[in-house]
Amino acid sequence: MNTHACTAFRSLLICTVAAIALGGGSAFAQTFDPAAATASPQRNEGVLDRVRPDYDATGLRDGAFIILPKITTTLDLDDNIYAGSTTKTSDTVVLIQPEVTIRSDWSRNLVEAYARATFDEYASNGSENTSEYELRLAGRYDLGDASNVNGGAQFAHLMEPRYLTTTTQNVRHPVQFDLTDLHFGGVQVFNRLRLIEGVELQDYSYNNASTVLGAPVLEKDRNRTEWLESGRAEYAVSPDTSVFLLGELNQRSYKLKPPSSLYDRDSNGYVLSAGVRLDLSHLARGEVRVGYLNQSYSSSVFRTVDGLSLHGKVDFFLSPLTTTTVTADRSVGDAADPRASSFVTTNGGVEIDHELRRNVILLGRVFYARDEYKGIDRQDDRWGARIGGSYLLNRNIGVSVYYNYIDISSAGLDKINSYRVNELLVSLVLQR
């Protein structure tokens, strides 16, 4: 999109927000996701969404606030911890994740805080030990029955698992980074018409790494700031079906420029799409949108990436005890390899959740994805599966067992290692 078009579209988004604010009745999203912003009371209820009064945590009450503490301990039997192609190293990993949610219990308005830490301890490969933490704060101020304003902030110190194709391979320690996120959104309803605006600022800050031989690996050239804007107009055709138009803008600004980095990887992009959202009683709920995406780069070395944009998630209710979820997506992501401008990922999956008993939930999932890199000769095919279930002993104790399989196949002159990972995870959840 050229500068004038970007400016015009951004002005339209800003004007939409101004009209909403001046109109005196707006409902603002808690997250940047426009679909979440438009969520209304749904008739259908998935297996994982279902309230279980005998097994759900009640929390601790402190005045008008509810405190929900939780700790999850997981035993992970992993047969390929380094995501190796020919040589595989297996290990037993203990993951401990304490977390707490503090939420207001007012009849109107909402304040919520969330904190978690995750510690990974390897039995035989201590150099892989990592720790993560995350802090989130969100609030909503209700202006009326269908109107509110809200926003949120997040800071997290995270680790990229080695089995991710978007991380750097063959480094001594897993790559770690900090993520800071601020978001704000708005929704206004005019009879059957719903207008939504969202803005989000994300900042990524990576730590440099080193190879197994001690040579430095530059990761700070991935440090960037992303500014996202979204505007959506949705019209309710009937109580269970609505159609919408969606426009999204993004600006990705990298902090290192040549000669400190190989290329200038700054870019601007947009997505224009149309879709349908539905909630058909006892049949299906979800939304599907199809459109056009465009990502243009500051460096003349990189070509503009454009083509089909796709996003869909639909839950099918085969019976009150079984929910089948079908997902699909096509989007542009930034690559870890500094020689590549980006990659286009096309993926889809199917998940089946079954309530065997009120406190026994079974799950099966399979997914496939293809990542096509731009600027280098590389194509990755990813597929995997997950099967297992959870057993809720009571509202304070739960046990889950899952088996994960990941298969990565990379091709091209700039391909990465191809590998397979098998994991068996057994978790104990304690909550109040």
N, C-alpha and C positions, 0 to 999 in steps of 0.2 A: 504494500500500500504506500502511495507517495505521501509526502509531508502534508500537503493540503488535505488529502483524504483523511489521514489520521487525525489532523486537527479538527476537521469537520465532525468526524465520528465522535471524538472525545468531547467536543462541545455539545453534541446531542446528548451524550450520557450525562454530562454535568447539568445540562438544562433539565433533564428528566428528574434528577435528584432535587434540583431547586424547586421544580414544580410540585414535587411530592411534599417537600418540607413546607412550602408556602400554602399548599392545599390544606394542611392541618390534619391529614389522616394518613399516616404511613406505617407500614409494618416492615421492620428491618430484619434482615437475615442474621442469624448467629454465625453462619459460616459464609465463605465466599461462594460456595456451590449454589448456583441459582435454583437447582432442583430442590435443594433443602430449603431454600428461602420460600419456595412456593408450597411447601408441604402443608396440607390441610388434613383435618381428621379423616382417617381412612377406614373404609368398611372392612377391608380385608386385613388379616393379621397373619404374618409369617410365623413359623415355628420358633425362630430365634427371637422374635419380637414379643412373644406371648408373656403376659404377666403370670407368675406362679407364686401366689401368696404364701404357700407353705414352704417355698424354697428361695424366694428372693430376700436379699439382705434388707434389714430394716434400718440399720445405722444407729448412731447415737445422736440424741437430740440435745442441742445447746441453745435454748431460747427458740428463736425463729429459724435456726439453721439445723441441717441434718449432716452429720459427719459419717462418711462411708469408708472405713479403712479396709484394706485388702492386701494380702500377700500371696504370691504365687511362686511355688518352688517346682522347677521342672528338671527332670533327668533326661538329657538328650544323648542318645547313642548315635553318633555321626560317623559314617564310614569314609568320608572324604573332606576333612576339615579345611584343607588348603585348596579345594576345588582343582585337584590335580588331574591331568589328562592321562598319564600312564602310571605314575607312582601315586598311590593313594595312602593317606595317613588317617587312621581311625582314632577316635578318642571318645571319652565320656565327659560330658559337660554338665555342670550344675548351674542352672540359671535361677537367680533369686530376684524377684520383682516386688518390692513393696510399693503401694500406691494409696492415695487418699483423695477422695472427692468431698468438697464442702459445698453444700447447695442450700440456698434459701428456700423456705417453705411458706412463702407469702401467697396470698390469693392473687396478687398482681405483682408484676415485675419479677426479676430474677437476677441473682448474683451467684456465680459458680466459680470455684477455684479447683484446680487439679494439679497434683504433683506425683511424680513417680521416679524411681531409680531402678536400674537393671544392672545386675552384676553377673558376668559370665566367668566361671572358674573351670579350667581344663585340668583333667586329672594328670595327663602326661606331657602336655605342651603348654606350660605356663606363660610363654610369650604371647599366646593368643588371648589371655585374660583381658577383658575389657569392662568398662563401666559406662553407663549412660544415665542421663537424667533429663527430666522435662518438667516445665512449669507452664501452666495455662491459666488465664483469667478471662472470664466472659461476663457480660452483663446485658440485661434487657430492661428497658423502661417502657411500660405500656402507656400509650396515649389514649387508647380506647379499646373497644371489644376486638377490633381487627387492625389496630394500629400500634406500633411500638418502634422504638429505636434501640439499636444494640451495637456492640462491637466486641472485639477481643484481642488478646495479645498472647504470644507464645515465645518461650525461649527453650531451646533443647540442645544438649550436647549428645551427638549421635555417632554411631559406627556403621560403616557400610559392610554388610556381610560379604564374605569372599565369593559366595556363589552368585552375587549380582553381576550381570554382564556389563553394567554401567560403572563398575568400580575398576581401579587399577590392579592388574594382576602382578603376581611375582614380587610382592612387597613383603618386608619382614613382619610388619604388624598391620592389622586391618586399618584402613583409612578412616580417620575420624574428622568430624566437622561440627560447626555450630550453626544452628538455624534460628533466626529471629523472624517472627511473623506478626504483622498487624493487619487487621481486616475490619471492614465496615460495610454494611449493605442496607438496602432499603426496598420496601414493597408498598405499593398503594393499590387498593382495590376500588374500582369504579363499577359497581354492579357486576357485570360479567367480565370486565376487563381488569387484568392484573398487570401492573408495571413493576419491574424489579431492576435495581441497580446494585452492583457490588464493586468494591475496590479492595485490593490487597497488596501489601508490600512484603516481600520476602528477601532476606539477606542470608547468603551462604558464605561461610568462612571455613576453609579447609586447613588442616595441618599438613605440612610437608611430610613425606614418607621416605623410606630408604629400601633398597633391595636387600636380598638375603646376604649379599656380599658387602653391604654397607655403603653402596653408592647412593647419593641423594636422588630422590624422585620429587620433582616439583609438582605439588598439588595446589599451591596457592594461585596458580593460573586458572583454577576453576572458581575462585572467589568471584561472586557476582551479586547484583541486586536485581530483582525482578519486580516490575510493577504491572499489576493485572487490573483490568477494568472490564465490566460486563454489564450489558443492558438487555433486558428481556421484556417482551410484551406477550401476554398470554390471554387467550379468550376462551371462556367456558362455553362449549357447544351444548353440553348437557351437564347434569350433576355429576356424571362419572367420566366425562371426556373433555379435554381442552386441547387446543392447538396453540403453538407459540412460535415466535421469531426470536432468535438470539444472536447478539453481536458481542464479540470479545476482542479486546486489544491486549497486547503484551509488549513490554519493553524489557530487554535483557541487557544489562550493562556490566561488563567485566572490569575488574579493578586494575588488572595488569594489562598494559598495552605494549606493543613492540617498541623497543627490542627486548623488554623484560619477558615478553611472551612471544610465542611463535607467530601468531596472527592476531589481528583485532577481531574478536568474536562477538562484538555487540550486534544486536539484531532487534528488529521490530516486526511484529506479526499481528494477524487478525484472523478471526474465524467468524463466518456468517453461516447460520444454519436455521433450519425449520424443523419442528417436531411435533409430537403428540404426547400428551400425558393422560393416563387412564387409570381408573380404579373400578373395574367391572366386578360386581358382586359375585363372590364364589368362583371367579374365573381367573382374573389376572389383575395386576397393578404394576405400574412402572412408567418409564418414558423412553422414547427413542427419538433421536434427532440426527439429521443428515445435512451436510452443507459443504462449504469450501473453506480451506485453510491456506494461508500464505505467510511465509516467514522470510524476510529480507535481511541481508547482512551488510554490515558496514564495509567489510573487506571485499575487494574485487575478486579475491581468490575463491570466495564461496558463491555459489549460485543460489538464486532464490528457490526455496522449497515451496511447492504448492500442490494442491490436489484435493482429494476427497477427505472430508472430516466426518467422523462417525462416533456416536456415543449412544449406548443403549443398555438399559437394565430393566428386565421384566421378571416379576415373580408370578409363577403359575401355581394355582392351588388345586392339585390333583385330588386332594381330600383334606379335611380339617387337620389331619395329622402329618401331611407331607407338603413341603414347599419346594418347588423347583425354580431356581434362579438362573436366567440366561443373561450373559453380559457380552458386550462388544465395544471396541474402542479403536479409533485411529487418530493419532496425534503426533506432534513434533516434540522431541526432547533434546536437551543439550548433552553432548557426548563428553566422556571423561578424556578421551584421546584428543589432544590439542590440535591435531592435524585435521580433525573432522569438524565441520560446522555444526552438525546435528545428526539425529537419526529419526526416521519415521517408523513408529511402532504400530503394528496392527495386531490386535489380540482379541481373544474371545474365550469364554469358559462356561461351564455348566456346573451348578452346585445343587445337591439334593439334601435337604434337612428333613429328618423324620423323627417324630416324637413317638418312640416305642412305648414309653410310659411317661407319666407326667414329669418324672425326674430322671428319665433316661433319653438323651438326645443323640441320634446318630447323624453322621455327616459324611458325604462323599463329594469330591470335587475334582474336575479335570480342566486344564487350561492349555491353550496354545498361543504362541506369539511369534511374530517375525519382525526383526529390527533391521531396517535398511539404512546404512550409514551414508552420509553425504560428504564428499570430499576425499574419502578413502575407499579402497576396495574391500568392503567387509559386509557380510550379511549373517545375522545370527538367527537361528531357529530355537525357540525355547518351548518346552512343554513339560508338564508335570501333573501330579495327582496327589490328592490327600484323602485319607479315609480314617475314620475313627469315631469317637463318641465321648460324651460326658455323662457322669453319674452324680447326681446331687443327693448327698446323704441327708442333708437338712439345709436350713437357710444359712448355716455357717461353714459348712464343709462340702467340697466338691472334688471329684477326681476325673481326669480326662486322659485318654490314650489316643495318640494319633501317629500315623505313618505318613511320611512325606517322601515323594520322589521327584527329583529335578533332573532334566536332561537338556544339556546345552550343546548345540552343534553350530560351529562357526566356520564360514567359508570365505575365500577371497585372499588376495595377496597380503592384506593387513588383518587377517583373522586372529582371534585369540584362541586360547586352549579350549578344546571341546572336553566336556566332563559330565559325569553323572554323580548325583548325591542321593544317598539313602539315609533317612533319619527316622528314629523311633523316639517319640516324646511321651513321657509320662509326667503328668502335672498334678499337684495337690494345691487346692485353693482354699484359703482360710479367709473369711470375711465376716463382718459384723453388720 
